[in-house]
Amino acid sequence: MAENDCPINGINCVSISRVEALERSMELEKESRSRAHEKIYERLGELERGMATVTTQYSSIVDRLSAISSDLSALKDKPSKRWETIIAAIITGAVGFLLARFGMV
């Protein structure tokens, strides 16, 4: 049977060659899209790995910031504790002096 013969009525059929060309074209398109999808999935995988790294770094930054914040609060409270100690010593000294002055000790 010749390549362009139609099996139905035996006349010369031009559309078979067109159908075969379309099939080849569709197969090439399918392969091209498959490669494109593969590249897209590779990029998505890279993005996921990058996001995991960023998430880990972000978590580390938050932990450090929390530690710095608590250290800063401790440093801010330190001078006020010193003043409280100084004031308590002065009051204790004054009360002790007054008690000694009036002979209560």
C-alpha positions as CSV (number, residue, x, y, z in Angstrom):
1,M,0.0,0.0,0.0
2,A,1.4,3.4,-0.9
3,E,2.1,6.0,1.7
4,N,-0.7,8.4,0.6
5,D,-3.3,5.8,-0.2
6,C,-6.5,5.9,1.9
7,P,-7.5,2.5,3.1
8,I,-11.1,3.4,3.0
9,N,-11.9,4.0,-0.6
10,G,-8.5,3.6,-2.3
11,I,-8.1,7.1,-3.6
12,N,-5.0,9.3,-3.0
13,C,-5.3,10.8,0.5
14,V,-3.2,13.9,1.2
15,S,-4.5,14.4,4.8
16,I,-2.5,11.3,6.1
17,S,0.8,13.1,5.6
18,R,-0.6,16.2,7.3
19,V,-1.8,14.1,10.2
20,E,1.6,12.4,10.6
21,A,3.3,15.8,10.5
22,L,0.9,17.1,13.2
23,E,1.6,14.0,15.3
24,R,5.4,14.6,15.0
25,S,4.9,18.3,15.8
26,M,2.7,17.4,18.8
27,E,5.4,14.9,20.1
28,L,8.1,17.6,19.8
29,E,5.9,20.0,21.6
30,K,5.2,17.4,24.3
31,E,9.0,16.8,24.8
32,S,9.6,20.6,24.9
33,R,7.0,21.2,27.5
34,S,8.3,18.2,29.5
35,R,11.8,19.8,29.6
36,A,10.3,23.2,30.5
37,H,8.3,21.6,33.4
38,E,11.4,19.8,34.6
39,K,13.2,23.2,34.7
40,I,10.3,24.8,36.6
41,Y,10.3,21.9,39.2
42,E,14.1,22.3,39.6
43,R,13.7,26.0,40.3
44,L,10.9,25.3,42.8
45,G,13.2,22.8,44.6
46,E,15.9,25.4,44.8
47,L,13.4,28.0,46.1
48,E,12.3,25.5,48.8
49,R,15.8,24.8,49.9
50,G,16.5,28.6,49.9
51,M,13.4,29.2,52.0
52,A,14.5,26.6,54.5
53,T,17.8,28.3,54.9
54,V,16.1,31.7,55.2
55,T,13.7,30.3,57.8
56,T,16.6,28.9,59.8
57,Q,18.5,32.2,59.7
58,Y,15.3,34.1,60.6
59,S,14.8,31.9,63.6
60,S,18.4,32.4,64.7
61,I,18.0,36.2,64.3
62,V,14.9,36.1,66.5
63,D,16.7,34.1,69.2
64,R,19.6,36.5,69.2
65,L,17.3,39.5,69.3
66,S,15.5,38.1,72.3
67,A,18.8,37.5,74.1
68,I,19.9,41.1,73.3
69,S,16.6,42.4,74.5
70,S,16.9,40.6,77.9
71,D,20.5,41.8,78.2
72,L,19.5,45.4,77.5
73,S,16.7,45.2,80.1
74,A,19.2,43.9,82.7
75,L,21.6,46.8,81.9
76,K,18.8,49.3,82.2
77,D,17.8,47.9,85.6
78,K,21.3,47.9,86.9
79,P,21.7,51.6,87.6
80,S,18.3,51.8,89.4
81,K,19.3,48.9,91.6
82,R,22.6,50.7,92.5
83,W,20.6,53.8,93.4
84,E,18.3,51.8,95.6
85,T,21.2,50.3,97.4
86,I,22.8,53.7,97.9
87,I,19.6,55.3,99.2
88,A,19.1,52.3,101.5
89,A,22.6,52.7,102.9
90,I,22.1,56.5,103.4
91,I,18.8,55.9,105.2
92,T,20.3,53.2,107.4
93,G,23.2,55.4,108.2
94,A,20.9,58.3,109.0
95,V,18.6,56.2,111.2
96,G,21.7,54.7,113.0
97,F,23.1,58.1,113.6
98,L,19.9,59.5,115.0
99,L,19.4,56.5,117.2
100,A,23.0,56.8,118.5
101,R,22.5,60.6,119.0
102,F,19.5,60.1,121.1
103,G,21.1,57.2,123.0
104,M,18.8,54.4,121.9
105,V,21.4,52.1,121.0
